[in-house]
Amino acid sequence: MPIIKRVFYGIYKSVIMKIRQSKLLFKIMFGYFPKDKAYDNYWDWTSLILVKVLKKYSGLKLNLLDMGTGPYGVLSYYSFKKLNYQSITGSDKIPELIHNSKQQMHQTTIKFIVSDLFENLPEKYDLIIFNTPYIDEDTGNNLEIFKTDLQRKRWSGGNTGTEIIKRFLSQLKEHLRIKGIGVIGVNRFYISDNKIKVILKAYHYKILKIHYNSLSQACAYEIQAIVESEEK
């Protein structure tokens, strides 16, 4: 791993992560106070980009799936409090994260479900957002991001960083309604723009728009399945 990457991440950990642990800032950005500080950070840069996409489709009465909602259900609760979605489902493969998300706010209509990708999600959705695990094993170990089994489960994208993204894309079409839209959030510090574009093409998705974060390398790919007539 290039030494400059190690140095940059060291500075990032010592400064930026403290900002991401501020309850007051979280309240300002997402509209509610988290009830605990049981996990490392309340949000990440990819969350901010996904908020931008959620705002774009607010008001259309869509069924939303927030996959990989994490321990605070950030995007699910933000959509419930601030935006106008017909229904909201938050899912995560880790039971303790879903349990913690449920404790953050009571009297909502959000459905929180434990599911490894679409395993326990039989419905179809208009909009599916996924803050994907995209850190490859070598990088995660070298930067000491995977210090615990829980951290590895949350953020590891496998040996290349793309395994879970590929699994997601292989199943996504079956769970989108007609003209439904998928959104995958990644950070180009860990995975290149070109690599994502190659994967999307291989799994027959077209990119509707790429949303970038001006303060970081986080971005979100707004995608739609390519139909047969478009491929010919």
N, C-alpha and C positions, 0 to 999 in steps of 0.2 A: 504494500500500500504506500503511495507517495507520502513523504514526510509532511508536505504542505496540508494534506488532508487531515492528518493527525493533529497538526497544530491548530488548524481552523476549528476542528471539532472540540479541542480542549478549551479554546476561547468561548465557543458556543455554550459548552456545558457550564462554564463558570459564570456566565453573564445572562444569556438569553433564557436559560431554563428557570432562573429565579423569577423572571417576568411571567413565565408560563405557570408559575405556582401561586400567583397572586389571586386571591379570592375576589378582591375589589375589581381588578381588571376583567376577570371572568364575568362578573355581574354586568359590567358596562358592555361587554361584547356580546354576551349570550342571553342576558335577561334574567338570570337567577343565580343565587348563591349556592355553590356546592355544599353539601352537608358534612363532608369529611375531607380529609387529606390522606386517604389510605394508599393512594397510588402516586406515581412519580410526578405527573403533570396533568393539568386539567384539559389542555388542548394542544394541538400542534398546527404547523403552518398549513398543512393540507386541509385541516378543518376550515380555515378561513377561506380558502378557495372554494370549498364545497358549499359554504354559506352563500357565496356569490351565485352559484348555480341554483341553489334552492330559492333564492330571491327571484331569479329569472322566471321560474315556473309557478311561483306563488299566485293564487287567485284563479287557477284553472281547475280547481276541485279534483286534483289528481290523487291516486293512491300511491303513497311513498313508502319505499323500503330503505331504511338506513342500515346497511350491512356493516358489521364491524363497529357497532355503536360505542364500544368501550365501557369503562367503569362509571362514566357520568352521563351517558346518553346525550352528549352535547348537541348533536345535530337534530336528534329526535325532539328534544325539549325545545330547542330554538324554533324548530318548525311549528311546534304546538303553540308556543307563546306568541311568536311574531308573524307567522305566515299562515296562509289559508289553504291547507291541504285537507282533502276529504277524509283520508285515513292515514295513520302513521304507524309503521311497524319498525321497531329497532331490534336487530339481531346481533348475536355474537356467539362464537363457538365456545367461549369460556364461561361456564356457569357462574363463577363468582363475580364476573364483571356485570353480567345481566342482573344478578342479585343486587349489586351495589347501585346500578342504574335505577332500579325500581324504587330505591330508598330516597332518591334525590327530590322527588316531588310527588305529592299525592293528588288524587282527583283529576287525573288526565284520562284521555281516551287512547293513549299510546299503548300498543301491544308490544311487550318485550318478550322475545323468544330466544331460547338457546338453540342454536343451529350452526352446524359446520357448513358454511356456504348455504345452499338451498335445501339441505337435508330435511329440515322440519318446516319448510315454507312451501306449501302446495299451491298458494295463490299466485295470481299474475298481477303485475304492478305496472303503473304508467311510468314511474320514475324510480330507478334503483341507483343509489349512490353507494360507493364502496371505498372507504379510506383503507386501501389495501396494505397488507404486509409486503414490503418490497426490499428489505435489507438482506443481502446475501450472507451466508454463514461466515465466510472469512472476514468480511467487513464488520459484521456484528461482534465477532469474537475479538478482533484486533482493536476495535474502538471501545471494547468492554460494554457494549450495549446489551449483550445477552448474559448478564451476570446471574440471572435466575431462570428456572424453567418457565416461569410465568412470562418473563420478558421475551424469551425465545418464542413462546407460543403466540404472543401478541404481535411481534414485529418481524419475525423471520419469514422471508419469502423462499426459503430453501437454498440449495447450493448456489443457484444463479440469481436468486432474488425474484424470479419470475414464475415459479411453480404455482403459487396460489393464484396469481393473476390469470394464468393459463387455465386452471381449473374453473375459475369463475367465468371466464369467457366461453368455455365449452358448455356451460349450463345456462348462461344468461338468456339466450333466445327463448328457451322454454318458459321463462318466468316473466317475460315482458308482454304486455298487451299489444294489440296492433298499433304500430307507430310509437311503441314505448321506447324510452330512452334510458341508457345506462351511463353511469359516470364513474370513472375510476380515478382516484386521487393518488399521486405518487410524489416523490421528491427527487429531482434530477441530480442532487448531490450523491444519491445512491444508485440511481438507474437512469440510463440515458434516454433522451427523447426519441432517438432513432430506434432503440431497442423496443420501446413500447409501440412505435408505429409499425415495425416489422411484425410484431406479435398480433396486433389488431388486424393487419392485412391477412395474416395466415388463418385467423379465425373468422374471416369474412365480416368484418365490421368497418363501417365508414366513420370517419371523424367529422362530426358536425361543427365542433369548435374546441379549441384548446384554451383553457383559462390559466393565466399565469399570475403568480404572486410577485409583486414588485419588490417585496422586502426579503424574499427567499427564493429558493429554487423549486418550491412546491408548485405543482400544476395539476389540473384536472382535465381529463379527456372526456368530452361529451360525445357519446357514440350511439350508433344505431345499426342493427343488423342489415346487411346487404341482401336484398331479395334477388331471386334468380334472374329477373329481367334486367337488373342493373349489372349483373356479372357478364352477361352475354354481349 
